[in-house]
């Protein structure tokens, strides 16, 4: 079977969409399927010759997804929206997504259980379908208000702008939930530079799945995403819809794992408070090109490809050790050190060791 995916140009290079695609390719290979990635204009031409029952739609932008869903439904094709369940609720679309709403409730309930009464929601993009789910869930919860939501618009420049707006009033809050772990890492550093201690002065939580969330001085408390599983379930849904063409508009939700870390003082989950008391029911692309965010994703790319020796090697270089000393400490040869550094530089697609170290010292020092 051929699995058709329409991808917004450039989205496949973003962190989360890349993980969705990894899951799609993994499950397709297991089932003996082929995967074809289309731009929307190419898909329209191809589908006029051979009309599929369904096709995946991959983007982080609500606006772009809405336009593509409209085109596909007009053609009589069932769109499968990958990764984001939109509050726009397209009638003729199916969804495979993380259960962001329930995860948002769980983060709030965890913080409330530990006496955190003033909670902010940070770095929400109005063009991100997943961010809008988090925002809607947050605002449906008792005593969470719109002025507690801090937006990342992209139009005003940098993630630093969102940080500055929050920093002006951060002492009014005793906890903050970040929309993703890239924004959480950036905010954590800004808070530390301003002398605001996490978790002593402010608890910090996030949604995420990145290595950088746990590689720094403080591990992150988070609702951990499983984007690869979302990709795998997309392939299964394509099979299900093809085998049963009379079925339409189905959804699959993947649970987020709840991970406790240093940013909430490793305080445990109080189980009886979870799932019992919640209320009833800029652009995403600019977020990924934001310079400060790009550094996070580049660090993630490096860390994801490093083994334990690579990590120790980078830490020692950052702390000023010479190759001879590093070789003795790690029990490897100097040529091995140079080979490993060359490989890391190539993975990062940078030009020099110093550029790699400049990126990594924020996370490994």
ChimeraX attribute file (.defattr): number of C-alpha atoms within 10 A of each C-alpha:
attribute: neighborCount
match mode: 1-to-1
recipient: residues
	/A:1	13
	/A:2	15
	/A:3	21
	/A:4	21
	/A:5	25
	/A:6	24
	/A:7	23
	/A:8	21
	/A:9	13
	/A:10	10
	/A:11	18
	/A:12	18
	/A:13	11
	/A:14	18
	/A:15	17
	/A:16	21
	/A:17	23
	/A:18	17
	/A:19	19
	/A:20	24
	/A:21	24
	/A:22	19
	/A:23	22
	/A:24	27
	/A:25	21
	/A:26	18
	/A:27	20
	/A:28	21
	/A:29	12
	/A:30	10
	/A:31	13
	/A:32	11
	/A:33	16
	/A:34	13
	/A:35	17
	/A:36	12
	/A:37	18
	/A:38	18
	/A:39	12
	/A:40	19
	/A:41	9
	/A:42	11
	/A:43	19
	/A:44	16
	/A:45	10
	/A:46	13
	/A:47	14
	/A:48	10
	/A:49	8
	/A:50	8
	/A:51	14
	/A:52	18
	/A:53	17
	/A:54	26
	/A:55	25
	/A:56	26
	/A:57	29
	/A:58	26
	/A:59	26
	/A:60	26
	/A:61	21
	/A:62	22
	/A:63	15
	/A:64	15
	/A:65	24
	/A:66	16
	/A:67	11
	/A:68	18
	/A:69	22
	/A:70	15
	/A:71	15
	/A:72	21
	/A:73	16
	/A:74	11
	/A:75	14
	/A:76	13
	/A:77	19
	/A:78	25
	/A:79	28
	/A:80	28
	/A:81	26
	/A:82	26
	/A:83	27
	/A:84	27
	/A:85	26
	/A:86	19
	/A:87	12
	/A:88	10
	/A:89	12
	/A:90	18
	/A:91	10
	/A:92	18
	/A:93	23
	/A:94	26
	/A:95	26
	/A:96	25
	/A:97	25
	/A:98	24
	/A:99	21
	/A:100	25
	/A:101	19
	/A:102	19
	/A:103	23
	/A:104	26
	/A:105	22
	/A:106	22
	/A:107	23
	/A:108	25
	/A:109	23
	/A:110	21
	/A:111	25
	/A:112	15
	/A:113	17
	/A:114	14
	/A:115	11
	/A:116	17
	/A:117	15
	/A:118	16
	/A:119	25
	/A:120	24
	/A:121	26
	/A:122	24
	/A:123	24
	/A:124	24
	/A:125	23
	/A:126	19
	/A:127	19
	/A:128	21
	/A:129	23
	/A:130	25
	/A:131	24
	/A:132	23
	/A:133	20
	/A:134	23
	/A:135	24
	/A:136	15
	/A:137	22
	/A:138	27
	/A:139	18
	/A:140	16
	/A:141	18
	/A:142	11
	/A:143	12
	/A:144	19
	/A:145	15
	/A:146	13
	/A:147	9
	/A:148	19
	/A:149	20
	/A:150	19
	/A:151	21
	/A:152	27
	/A:153	21
	/A:154	20
	/A:155	10
	/A:156	11
	/A:157	15
	/A:158	18
	/A:159	22
	/A:160	19
	/A:161	15
	/A:162	21
	/A:163	22
	/A:164	13
	/A:165	12
	/A:166	24
	/A:167	16
	/A:168	9
	/A:169	10
	/A:170	19
	/A:171	13
	/A:172	13
	/A:173	17
	/A:174	20
	/A:175	27
	/A:176	26
	/A:177	26
	/A:178	23
	/A:179	26
	/A:180	23
	/A:181	26
	/A:182	27
	/A:183	25
	/A:184	24
	/A:185	23
	/A:186	17
	/A:187	24
	/A:188	19
	/A:189	14
	/A:190	16
	/A:191	18
	/A:192	11
	/A:193	10
	/A:194	10
	/A:195	10
	/A:196	17
	/A:197	14
	/A:198	20
	/A:199	16
	/A:200	11
	/A:201	15
	/A:202	20
	/A:203	22
	/A:204	27
	/A:205	27
	/A:206	27
	/A:207	28
	/A:208	26
	/A:209	21
	/A:210	22
	/A:211	18
	/A:212	25
	/A:213	24
	/A:214	17
	/A:215	16
	/A:216	16
	/A:217	13
	/A:218	18
	/A:219	19
	/A:220	29
	/A:221	27
	/A:222	28
	/A:223	26
	/A:224	21
	/A:225	24
	/A:226	21
	/A:227	27
	/A:228	21
	/A:229	20
	/A:230	27
	/A:231	28
	/A:232	21
	/A:233	23
	/A:234	31
	/A:235	27
	/A:236	17
	/A:237	22
	/A:238	24
	/A:239	17
	/A:240	13
	/A:241	20
	/A:242	16
	/A:243	11
	/A:244	11
	/A:245	11
	/A:246	7
	/A:247	11
	/A:248	16
	/A:249	15
	/A:250	13
	/A:251	14
	/A:252	16
	/A:253	16
	/A:254	17
	/A:255	16
	/A:256	22
	/A:257	15
	/A:258	17
	/A:259	17
	/A:260	18
	/A:261	19
	/A:262	18
	/A:263	24
	/A:264	24
	/A:265	17
	/A:266	14
	/A:267	14
	/A:268	13
	/A:269	18
	/A:270	12
	/A:271	11
	/A:272	9
	/A:273	14
	/A:274	17
	/A:275	12
	/A:276	11
	/A:277	13
	/A:278	19
	/A:279	12
	/A:280	8
	/A:281	8
	/A:282	18
	/A:283	18
	/A:284	24
	/A:285	19
	/A:286	17
	/A:287	26
	/A:288	20
	/A:289	15
	/A:290	15
	/A:291	14
	/A:292	16
	/A:293	20
	/A:294	15
	/A:295	19
	/A:296	24
	/A:297	19
	/A:298	18
	/A:299	22
	/A:300	22
	/A:301	18
	/A:302	22
	/A:303	22
	/A:304	12
	/A:305	13
	/A:306	17
	/A:307	10
	/A:308	8
	/A:309	13
	/A:310	18
	/A:311	16
	/A:312	16
	/A:313	20
	/A:314	24
	/A:315	18
	/A:316	19
	/A:317	18
	/A:318	18
	/A:319	11
	/A:320	9
	/A:321	15
	/A:322	11
	/A:323	17
	/A:324	12
	/A:325	13
	/A:326	20
	/A:327	17
	/A:328	11
	/A:329	13
	/A:330	13
	/A:331	9
	/A:332	13
	/A:333	14
	/A:334	16
	/A:335	11
	/A:336	11
	/A:337	20
	/A:338	13
	/A:339	12
	/A:340	17
	/A:341	18
	/A:342	15
	/A:343	15
	/A:344	22
	/A:345	19
	/A:346	13
	/A:347	14
	/A:348	20
	/A:349	12
	/A:350	12
	/A:351	11
	/A:352	14
	/A:353	15
	/A:354	13
	/A:355	12
	/A:356	21
	/A:357	17
	/A:358	11
	/A:359	16
	/A:360	24
	/A:361	16
	/A:362	17
	/A:363	19
	/A:364	20
	/A:365	15
